[in-house]
Amino acid sequence: MSSSPKTIVFFHPDLGIGGAERLVIDAAVGLKTLGHKVVIFTSHCDPKHCFDEARDGTLDVRVGGDWLIPATFLGRFKILCAILRQLHLLLTISLNGELRRLQPDAFFLDQLSSAIPILRWRFEDVRILFYCHFPDLLLVQGRQRLSKRIWRLAFDWLEGWGMKGSDRIVVNSQFTKKVVEGVWNGVGGKRGVAVVYPCVHIPDPVGEEAEESIDEPSRGSDDLWKGKKILLSINRFERKKDIGLAIKAFANLKANERQSVRLVLAGGYDVRVEENVSYHNELVSLAESLKLEATTARNIVSALKVPDGIEVLFLLSVPGQMKTMLLNAATMLLYTPSNEHFGIVPLEAMLAGLPVLAANSGGPLETVVEGETGWLRPVEEPTAWTKAMQDALQGEAKEQLQAMGKQGKLRVKAEFSNTKMAKRLDEEIETMVNSPRSQVIELPDILLSLGFLGIIAAVLYAVAFRIYRSTR
């Protein structure tokens, strides 16, 4: 089906650095490349902590709703604040006419579905696509506490109800699709839930030079630390990413095996996020308890100057240039999260010709091919990860690693390119726009959902006022 140029408006809560943000940026750039007008509305976008396309003018990013409601309250209530911030943003651009002037043909939302009923009511002829990275109700920690379960009741209901109000639901993997359909029976209507894989950017091939880069992936740790082979992990500093598994498996290597090897743990780190700070500290303590020499670097200069005896290097919020250097220099990527919804980092590694050692669950089962582009091992067995490391570090493994690198690069180009993702999204949006709206959400339902949020917000600010009075 051919696609006519459209105005597509994105809503994303916080356009920082992460897998969800990378997908939103790639989707927006891809649709813009296909001739659509794309505008992204977000409640927060720090120019010092976002992807290049969000700050260099590549995309039209508009920030609003960041001044009235904080991202958290007393370090808690993140979901409530995120929803209220989104509704504040939507209210602002609706009242000032900014959204109406854009004359949108389609809305693209992800992470938060709370605005869908209002958008549906205010823009009856505009179709809404919701990209579900993973059900938020399954990501919440601490549900074993009764108070937490009661607190989440309204938000869990609102998440599913809002999603069902969208005209098309798209997810990032077959794994996520099964989970979503299991949580919300009948979600997606007659057409069901579609899968559109995230992507990595693949430059257009130019002549023989591009062909050579596919056939002979280059690896060279000498560009970073002379004589050091690099075992690389790239993930946000969150406990669910299980970065400690990489440290434990690395510690199982014999002392002489570690002499010429450095474990580099790089990833997203935001000082505003308490978990990032506390988990990094936990990982440093874990490395030290296992008698490993560890240090932390916060920029390229300090990273390149670490002493030769450092075995574990933590890199916080590495810029794109450093990330590329690491991927091109490493011997193996370690991808430790279990039941990861998809996982973009393995694709980035394979595109760089880097074999991947990943958990044998979730998204990596759809991206990493055992024995061809890497290894899949259970997270419950650190020794199995250690054995894969040892195999890759052996001198005679060089040809096998090169073959894996080549196959990985070819696989990414064929199945997970930015061009392919953009075309798939374009097809979904085109079909959605030309299809009748089958589900109906009435105004009373919208008022009911707003009532839920209003009651919770009132209670929250009442508690805050009492705390304030008691401290005076």
C-alpha positions as a Python dict, from the first residue, in 0.01 Angstrom:
ca = {
    (1, 'M'): (0, 0, 0),
    (2, 'S'): (148, 337, -103),
    (3, 'S'): (169, 599, 168),
    (4, 'S'): (80, 966, 128),
    (5, 'P'): (268, 1233, 328),
    (6, 'K'): (118, 1282, 673),
    (7, 'T'): (169, 1484, 988),
    (8, 'I'): (255, 1242, 1266),
    (9, 'V'): (271, 1369, 1624),
    (10, 'F'): (469, 1175, 1885),
    (11, 'F'): (418, 1185, 2262),
    (12, 'H'): (698, 1052, 2483),
    (13, 'P'): (735, 1117, 2859),
    (14, 'D'): (1108, 1185, 2897),
    (15, 'L'): (1329, 1201, 2589),
    (16, 'G'): (1653, 1100, 2761),
    (17, 'I'): (1887, 811, 2682),
    (18, 'G'): (1751, 456, 2683),
    (19, 'G'): (1614, 180, 2463),
    (20, 'A'): (1263, 327, 2444),
    (21, 'E'): (1401, 669, 2360),
    (22, 'R'): (1628, 523, 2092),
    (23, 'L'): (1329, 354, 1930),
    (24, 'V'): (1123, 674, 1935),
    (25, 'I'): (1409, 869, 1776),
    (26, 'D'): (1463, 601, 1510),
    (27, 'A'): (1091, 580, 1434),
    (28, 'A'): (1061, 958, 1402),
    (29, 'V'): (1370, 991, 1181),
    (30, 'G'): (1259, 699, 965),
    (31, 'L'): (910, 837, 909),
    (32, 'K'): (1052, 1182, 836),
    (33, 'T'): (1286, 1027, 578),
    (34, 'L'): (982, 872, 408),
    (35, 'G'): (834, 1219, 358),
    (36, 'H'): (615, 1267, 665),
    (37, 'K'): (612, 1572, 889),
    (38, 'V'): (708, 1459, 1240),
    (39, 'V'): (677, 1651, 1567),
    (40, 'I'): (771, 1509, 1908),
    (41, 'F'): (614, 1643, 2228),
    (42, 'T'): (782, 1550, 2555),
    (43, 'S'): (770, 1662, 2917),
    (44, 'H'): (1148, 1663, 2951),
    (45, 'C'): (1452, 1668, 2723),
    (46, 'D'): (1788, 1763, 2868),
    (47, 'P'): (2026, 1867, 2585),
    (48, 'K'): (2312, 1721, 2791),
    (49, 'H'): (2137, 1386, 2833),
    (50, 'C'): (1963, 1294, 2509),
    (51, 'F'): (2038, 1147, 2169),
    (52, 'D'): (2197, 1372, 1907),
    (53, 'E'): (1889, 1379, 1681),
    (54, 'A'): (1683, 1531, 1966),
    (55, 'R'): (1915, 1831, 2004),
    (56, 'D'): (2087, 1894, 1670),
    (57, 'G'): (1778, 1998, 1473),
    (58, 'T'): (1726, 1665, 1297),
    (59, 'L'): (1388, 1635, 1468),
    (60, 'D'): (1129, 1891, 1577),
    (61, 'V'): (1125, 1828, 1954),
    (62, 'R'): (896, 2044, 2168),
    (63, 'V'): (917, 2037, 2548),
    (64, 'G'): (630, 2132, 2777),
    (65, 'G'): (468, 2042, 3106),
    (66, 'D'): (799, 2027, 3291),
    (67, 'W'): (754, 2315, 3534),
    (68, 'L'): (437, 2245, 3733),
    (69, 'I'): (468, 1878, 3831),
    (70, 'P'): (800, 1721, 3937),
    (71, 'A'): (930, 1393, 3790),
    (72, 'T'): (895, 1234, 4135),
    (73, 'F'): (762, 1339, 4471),
    (74, 'L'): (994, 1275, 4765),
    (75, 'G'): (1174, 1030, 4538),
    (76, 'R'): (855, 827, 4488),
    (77, 'F'): (523, 828, 4299),
    (78, 'K'): (700, 826, 3962),
    (79, 'I'): (409, 679, 3765),
    (80, 'L'): (156, 929, 3902),
    (81, 'C'): (385, 1222, 3830),
    (82, 'A'): (458, 1093, 3478),
    (83, 'I'): (86, 1067, 3399),
    (84, 'L'): (7, 1410, 3543),
    (85, 'R'): (298, 1561, 3350),
    (86, 'Q'): (170, 1407, 3027),
    (87, 'L'): (-181, 1535, 3090),
    (88, 'H'): (-42, 1879, 3177),
    (89, 'L'): (152, 1881, 2849),
    (90, 'L'): (-154, 1775, 2652),
    (91, 'L'): (-371, 2036, 2825),
    (92, 'T'): (-118, 2311, 2753),
    (93, 'I'): (-79, 2244, 2381),
    (94, 'S'): (-455, 2195, 2346),
    (95, 'L'): (-549, 2522, 2514),
    (96, 'N'): (-293, 2729, 2323),
    (97, 'G'): (-400, 2572, 1994),
    (98, 'E'): (-53, 2439, 1910),
    (99, 'L'): (-167, 2080, 1862),
    (100, 'R'): (-471, 2173, 1654),
    (101, 'R'): (-262, 2396, 1425),
    (102, 'L'): (-42, 2100, 1334),
    (103, 'Q'): (-347, 1928, 1181),
    (104, 'P'): (-219, 1580, 1274),
    (105, 'D'): (-310, 1273, 1072),
    (106, 'A'): (-187, 1026, 1334),
    (107, 'F'): (-59, 1014, 1690),
    (108, 'F'): (227, 790, 1804),
    (109, 'L'): (244, 720, 2178),
    (110, 'D'): (457, 486, 2385),
    (111, 'Q'): (516, 406, 2754),
    (112, 'L'): (213, 602, 2879),
    (113, 'S'): (-136, 533, 2746),
    (114, 'S'): (-316, 773, 2981),
    (115, 'A'): (-356, 1046, 2718),
    (116, 'I'): (-513, 819, 2456),
    (117, 'P'): (-877, 856, 2572),
    (118, 'I'): (-847, 1235, 2573),
    (119, 'L'): (-678, 1247, 2234),
    (120, 'R'): (-946, 1018, 2098),
    (121, 'W'): (-1221, 1242, 2233),
    (122, 'R'): (-1062, 1571, 2124),
    (123, 'F'): (-948, 1448, 1779),
    (124, 'E'): (-1219, 1214, 1656),
    (125, 'D'): (-1074, 1176, 1306),
    (126, 'V'): (-710, 1126, 1407),
    (127, 'R'): (-595, 767, 1450),
    (128, 'I'): (-372, 663, 1741),
    (129, 'L'): (-89, 409, 1735),
    (130, 'F'): (48, 288, 2067),
    (131, 'Y'): (390, 123, 2077),
    (132, 'C'): (409, -105, 2380),
    (133, 'H'): (767, -180, 2485),
    (134, 'F'): (635, -397, 2771),
    (135, 'P'): (337, -380, 3011),
    (136, 'D'): (428, -134, 3285),
    (137, 'L'): (228, -332, 3540),
    (138, 'L'): (477, -619, 3502),
    (139, 'L'): (777, -391, 3547),
    (140, 'V'): (678, -253, 3886),
    (141, 'Q'): (894, -370, 4173),
    (142, 'G'): (767, -436, 4525),
    (143, 'R'): (429, -581, 4429),
    (144, 'Q'): (460, -836, 4709),
    (145, 'R'): (354, -558, 4947),
    (146, 'L'): (-24, -522, 4985),
    (147, 'S'): (3, -142, 4996),
    (148, 'K'): (186, -143, 4664),
    (149, 'R'): (-76, -363, 4500),
    (150, 'I'): (-358, -140, 4622),
    (151, 'W'): (-171, 174, 4510),
    (152, 'R'): (-123, 30, 4161),
    (153, 'L'): (-485, -79, 4102),
    (154, 'A'): (-597, 242, 3932),
    (155, 'F'): (-277, 275, 3727),
    (156, 'D'): (-290, -86, 3606),
    (157, 'W'): (-651, -42, 3500),
    (158, 'L'): (-573, 288, 3330),
    (159, 'E'): (-281, 137, 3136),
    (160, 'G'): (-488, -143, 2983),
    (161, 'W'): (-797, 72, 2928),
    (162, 'G'): (-594, 343, 2758),
    (163, 'M'): (-419, 93, 2530),
    (164, 'K'): (-750, -57, 2422),
    (165, 'G'): (-856, 289, 2313),
    (166, 'S'): (-578, 308, 2054),
    (167, 'D'): (-648, 223, 1691),
    (168, 'R'): (-338, 7, 1655),
    (169, 'I'): (-109, -159, 1908),
    (170, 'V'): (246, -242, 1805),
    (171, 'V'): (509, -422, 2014),
    (172, 'N'): (882, -477, 1984),
    (173, 'S'): (906, -858, 1969),
    (174, 'Q'): (713, -1183, 1951),
    (175, 'F'): (804, -1231, 2318),
    (176, 'T'): (638, -903, 2415),
    (177, 'K'): (337, -981, 2196),
    (178, 'K'): (270, -1304, 2387),
    (179, 'V'): (302, -1123, 2718),
    (180, 'V'): (71, -836, 2615),
    (181, 'E'): (-196, -1069, 2479),
    (182, 'G'): (-173, -1275, 2797),
    (183, 'V'): (-217, -973, 3023),
    (184, 'W'): (-501, -806, 2831),
    (185, 'N'): (-727, -1057, 2663),
    (186, 'G'): (-858, -934, 2329),
    (187, 'V'): (-629, -631, 2317),
    (188, 'G'): (-569, -507, 1964),
    (189, 'G'): (-918, -595, 1844),
    (190, 'K'): (-976, -804, 1534),
    (191, 'R'): (-637, -722, 1382),
    (192, 'G'): (-453, -826, 1697),
    (193, 'V'): (-114, -693, 1802),
    (194, 'A'): (154, -621, 1541),
    (195, 'V'): (529, -670, 1581),
    (196, 'V'): (766, -403, 1452),
    (197, 'Y'): (1123, -474, 1556),
    (198, 'P'): (1342, -188, 1677),
    (199, 'C'): (1638, -111, 1455),
    (200, 'V'): (1991, 11, 1431),
    (201, 'H'): (2098, 272, 1181),
    (202, 'I'): (2272, 122, 880),
    (203, 'P'): (2444, 370, 646),
    (204, 'D'): (2358, 337, 280),
    (205, 'P'): (2620, 117, 112),
    (206, 'V'): (2861, 301, -113),
    (207, 'G'): (3070, 100, -355),
    (208, 'E'): (3326, -161, -266),
    (209, 'E'): (3422, 1, 64),
    (210, 'A'): (3078, -77, 206),
    (211, 'E'): (3094, -434, 78),
    (212, 'E'): (3433, -489, 242),
    (213, 'S'): (3300, -362, 576),
    (214, 'I'): (3039, -637, 570),
    (215, 'D'): (3269, -918, 462),
    (216, 'E'): (3554, -839, 699),
    (217, 'P'): (3439, -694, 1031),
    (218, 'S'): (3734, -526, 1197),
    (219, 'R'): (3826, -577, 1561),
    (220, 'G'): (4109, -393, 1731),
    (221, 'S'): (4145, -328, 2103),
    (222, 'D'): (4482, -158, 2044),
    (223, 'D'): (4291, 160, 1960),
    (224, 'L'): (4187, 191, 2327),
    (225, 'W'): (4404, 8, 2578),
    (226, 'K'): (4724, -146, 2442),
    (227, 'G'): (4735, -523, 2483),
    (228, 'K'): (4393, -545, 2651),
    (229, 'K'): (4109, -758, 2519),
    (230, 'I'): (3773, -606, 2608),
    (231, 'L'): (3466, -786, 2740),
    (232, 'L'): (3196, -525, 2702),
    (233, 'S'): (2858, -470, 2867),
    (234, 'I'): (2633, -179, 2765),
    (235, 'N'): (2318, -133, 2973),
    (236, 'R'): (2149, 118, 3197),
    (237, 'F'): (2255, 91, 3560),
    (238, 'E'): (1936, -80, 3676),
    (239, 'R'): (1904, -396, 3884),
    (240, 'K'): (1679, -568, 3628),
    (241, 'K'): (1971, -554, 3383),
    (242, 'D'): (2164, -795, 3609),
    (243, 'I'): (2503, -640, 3532),
    (244, 'G'): (2638, -821, 3836),
    (245, 'L'): (2622, -1144, 3634),
    (246, 'A'): (2899, -1012, 3407),
    (247, 'I'): (3116, -931, 3709),
    (248, 'K'): (3062, -1275, 3865),
    (249, 'A'): (3136, -1458, 3542),
    (250, 'F'): (3447, -1246, 3484),
    (251, 'A'): (3569, -1312, 3839),
    (252, 'N'): (3551, -1688, 3767),
    (253, 'L'): (3826, -1652, 3509),
    (254, 'K'): (4167, -1758, 3633),
    (255, 'A'): (4401, -1478, 3740),
    (256, 'N'): (4635, -1539, 3447),
    (257, 'E'): (4336, -1534, 3206),
    (258, 'R'): (4235, -1190, 3335),
    (259, 'Q'): (4580, -1034, 3299),
    (260, 'S'): (4527, -928, 2939),
    (261, 'V'): (4151, -873, 2966),
    (262, 'R'): (3942, -579, 3089),
    (263, 'L'): (3570, -595, 3172),
    (264, 'V'): (3409, -267, 3068),
    (265, 'L'): (3063, -192, 3208),
    (266, 'A'): (2918, 106, 3022),
    (267, 'G'): (2568, 241, 3007),
    (268, 'G'): (2299, 494, 3084),
    (269, 'Y'): (2344, 675, 3414),
    (270, 'D'): (2136, 967, 3537),
    (271, 'V'): (2216, 1130, 3870),
    (272, 'R'): (1844, 1216, 3903),
    (273, 'V'): (1761, 845, 3915),
    (274, 'E'): (1825, 702, 4261),
    (275, 'E'): (1848, 345, 4132),
    (276, 'N'): (2125, 436, 3887),
    (277, 'V'): (2333, 578, 4171),
    (278, 'S'): (2268, 302, 4425),
    (279, 'Y'): (2309, 16, 4178),
    (280, 'H'): (2640, 151, 4051),
    (281, 'N'): (2762, 161, 4411),
    (282, 'E'): (2642, -197, 4464),
    (283, 'L'): (2829, -316, 4155),
    (284, 'V'): (3150, -145, 4265),
    (285, 'S'): (3117, -318, 4604),
    (286, 'L'): (3053, -653, 4432),
    (287, 'A'): (3368, -619, 4219),
    (288, 'E'): (3576, -530, 4523),
    (289, 'S'): (3433, -821, 4724),
    (290, 'L'): (3546, -1055, 4445),
    (291, 'K'): (3900, -913, 4472),
    (292, 'L'): (3880, -735, 4136),
    (293, 'E'): (4054, -402, 4076),
    (294, 'A'): (3781, -160, 3971),
    (295, 'T'): (3741, 210, 3895),
    (296, 'T'): (3482, 448, 3751),
    (297, 'A'): (3529, 694, 3463),
    (298, 'R'): (3281, 963, 3362),
    (299, 'N'): (3434, 1081, 3034),
    (300, 'I'): (3654, 962, 2747),
    (301, 'V'): (3970, 1128, 2875),
    (302, 'S'): (3960, 963, 3218),
    (303, 'A'): (3856, 630, 3063),
    (304, 'L'): (4159, 620, 2835),
    (305, 'K'): (4394, 701, 3121),
    (306, 'V'): (4296, 421, 3361),
    (307, 'P'): (4596, 227, 3498),
    (308, 'D'): (4693, -100, 3333),
    (309, 'G'): (4607, -299, 3648),
    (310, 'I'): (4237, -206, 3642),
    (311, 'E'): (4031, -517, 3567),
    (312, 'V'): (3678, -372, 3584),
    (313, 'L'): (3603, -28, 3438),
    (314, 'F'): (3268, 144, 3493),
    (315, 'L'): (3178, 402, 3228),
    (316, 'L'): (2882, 624, 3313),
    (317, 'S'): (2663, 761, 3031),
    (318, 'V'): (2915, 710, 2753),
    (319, 'P'): (2874, 944, 2453),
    (320, 'G'): (2807, 801, 2109),
    (321, 'Q'): (3170, 838, 1997),
    (322, 'M'): (3300, 634, 2292),
    (323, 'K'): (3029, 372, 2246),
    (324, 'T'): (3132, 322, 1884),
    (325, 'M'): (3496, 293, 1986),
    (326, 'L'): (3409, 29, 2245),
    (327, 'L'): (3199, -178, 2005),
    (328, 'N'): (3472, -170, 1743),
    (329, 'A'): (3743, -264, 1994),
    (330, 'A'): (3574, -534, 2203),
    (331, 'T'): (3613, -910, 2172),
    (332, 'M'): (3265, -996, 2297),
    (333, 'L'): (2947, -821, 2410),
    (334, 'L'): (2790, -944, 2734),
    (335, 'Y'): (2413, -890, 2741),
    (336, 'T'): (2292, -998, 3084),
    (337, 'P'): (1920, -905, 3124),
    (338, 'S'): (1682, -1202, 3142),
    (339, 'N'): (1343, -1188, 2969),
    (340, 'E'): (1444, -861, 2804),
    (341, 'H'): (1158, -728, 2593),
    (342, 'F'): (1382, -691, 2290),
    (343, 'G'): (1728, -546, 2348),
    (344, 'I'): (1882, -304, 2099),
    (345, 'V'): (2242, -336, 2217),
    (346, 'P'): (2295, -687, 2071),
    (347, 'L'): (2197, -547, 1730),
    (348, 'E'): (2443, -259, 1765),
    (349, 'A'): (2713, -509, 1858),
    (350, 'M'): (2638, -742, 1567),
    (351, 'L'): (2637, -449, 1326),
    (352, 'A'): (2989, -372, 1448),
    (353, 'G'): (3091, -732, 1379),
    (354, 'L'): (3097, -817, 1750),
    (355, 'P'): (2979, -1162, 1871),
    (356, 'V'): (2720, -1151, 2150),
    (357, 'L'): (2689, -1357, 2467),
    (358, 'A'): (2331, -1310, 2589),
    (359, 'A'): (2067, -1455, 2819),
    (360, 'N'): (1871, -1739, 2662),
    (361, 'S'): (1533, -1574, 2717),
    (362, 'G'): (1323, -1286, 2583),
    (363, 'G'): (1424, -1072, 2288),
    (364, 'P'): (1777, -1212, 2234),
    (365, 'L'): (1617, -1540, 2126),
    (366, 'E'): (1488, -1347, 1822),
    (367, 'T'): (1809, -1160, 1745),
    (368, 'V'): (2110, -1372, 1847),
    (369, 'V'): (2157, -1704, 1666),
    (370, 'E'): (2334, -1963, 1883),
    (371, 'G'): (2668, -2064, 1735),
    (372, 'E'): (2630, -1830, 1437),
    (373, 'T'): (2623, -1475, 1573),
    (374, 'G'): (2698, -1550, 1937),
    (375, 'W'): (2601, -1760, 2237),
    (376, 'L'): (2285, -1792, 2447),
    (377, 'R'): (2334, -1901, 2809),
    (378, 'P'): (2113, -1925, 3122),
    (379, 'V'): (2153, -1638, 3366),
    (380, 'E'): (2132, -1883, 3656),
    (381, 'E'): (2468, -2032, 3559),
    (382, 'P'): (2754, -1778, 3575),
    (383, 'T'): (3000, -2060, 3508),
    (384, 'A'): (2840, -2116, 3166),
    (385, 'W'): (2908, -1751, 3088),
    (386, 'T'): (3265, -1790, 3211),
    (387, 'K'): (3316, -2088, 2979),
    (388, 'A'): (3192, -1886, 2680),
    (389, 'M'): (3432, -1605, 2775),
    (390, 'Q'): (3722, -1849, 2795),
    (391, 'D'): (3637, -1995, 2453),
    (392, 'A'): (3628, -1647, 2296),
    (393, 'L'): (3953, -1536, 2459),
    (394, 'Q'): (4156, -1829, 2327),
    (395, 'G'): (4397, -1745, 2048),
    (396, 'E'): (4260, -2016, 1819),
    (397, 'A'): (3909, -1865, 1843),
    (398, 'K'): (4000, -1574, 1615),
    (399, 'E'): (3856, -1726, 1296),
    (400, 'Q'): (3536, -1832, 1471),
    (401, 'L'): (3485, -1480, 1611),
    (402, 'Q'): (3542, -1327, 1267),
    (403, 'A'): (3287, -1565, 1114),
    (404, 'M'): (3035, -1477, 1387),
    (405, 'G'): (3099, -1108, 1332),
    (406, 'K'): (3033, -1139, 961),
    (407, 'Q'): (2711, -1337, 1009),
    (408, 'G'): (2590, -1096, 1275),
    (409, 'K'): (2643, -797, 1051),
    (410, 'L'): (2460, -960, 760),
    (411, 'R'): (2171, -1060, 988),
    (412, 'V'): (2123, -709, 1124),
    (413, 'K'): (2131, -558, 777),
    (414, 'A'): (1872, -805, 649),
    (415, 'E'): (1629, -809, 942),
    (416, 'F'): (1678, -507, 1168),
    (417, 'S'): (1769, -205, 956),
    (418, 'N'): (1633, 144, 1017),
    (419, 'T'): (1488, 139, 665),
    (420, 'K'): (1294, -180, 732),
    (421, 'M'): (1153, -53, 1062),
    (422, 'A'): (1044, 276, 905),
    (423, 'K'): (866, 97, 620),
    (424, 'R'): (689, -139, 862),
    (425, 'L'): (570, 151, 1077),
    (426, 'D'): (464, 342, 767),
    (427, 'E'): (257, 43, 655),
    (428, 'E'): (92, 12, 996),
    (429, 'I'): (8, 383, 1010),
    (430, 'E'): (-124, 388, 653),
    (431, 'T'): (-350, 89, 718),
    (432, 'M'): (-463, 236, 1050),
    (433, 'V'): (-551, 575, 901),
    (434, 'N'): (-759, 411, 629),
    (435, 'S'): (-942, 172, 864),
    (436, 'P'): (-1261, 244, 1058),
    (437, 'R'): (-1236, 312, 1428),
    (438, 'S'): (-1380, -1, 1586),
    (439, 'Q'): (-1356, 73, 1957),
    (440, 'V'): (-1544, 347, 2135),
    (441, 'I'): (-1446, 536, 2449),
    (442, 'E'): (-1717, 766, 2578),
    (443, 'L'): (-1668, 1096, 2759),
    (444, 'P'): (-1796, 952, 3093),
    (445, 'D'): (-1515, 695, 3079),
    (446, 'I'): (-1262, 972, 3030),
    (447, 'L'): (-1401, 1167, 3323),
    (448, 'L'): (-1389, 850, 3535),
    (449, 'S'): (-1020, 800, 3460),
    (450, 'L'): (-942, 1164, 3532),
    (451, 'G'): (-1136, 1128, 3855),
    (452, 'F'): (-913, 838, 3959),
    (453, 'L'): (-604, 1048, 3898),
    (454, 'G'): (-757, 1352, 4065),
    (455, 'I'): (-831, 1161, 4385),
    (456, 'I'): (-480, 1013, 4397),
    (457, 'A'): (-322, 1353, 4328),
    (458, 'A'): (-534, 1519, 4598),
    (459, 'V'): (-429, 1258, 4854),
    (460, 'L'): (-66, 1297, 4752),
    (461, 'Y'): (-65, 1674, 4791),
    (462, 'A'): (-258, 1650, 5118),
    (463, 'V'): (19, 1427, 5254),
    (464, 'A'): (279, 1671, 5126),
    (465, 'F'): (102, 1961, 5296),
    (466, 'R'): (90, 1774, 5627),
    (467, 'I'): (460, 1696, 5601),
    (468, 'Y'): (532, 2059, 5526),
    (469, 'R'): (324, 2179, 5825),
    (470, 'S'): (489, 1930, 6059),
    (471, 'T'): (838, 2052, 5968),
    (472, 'R'): (762, 2418, 6040),
}
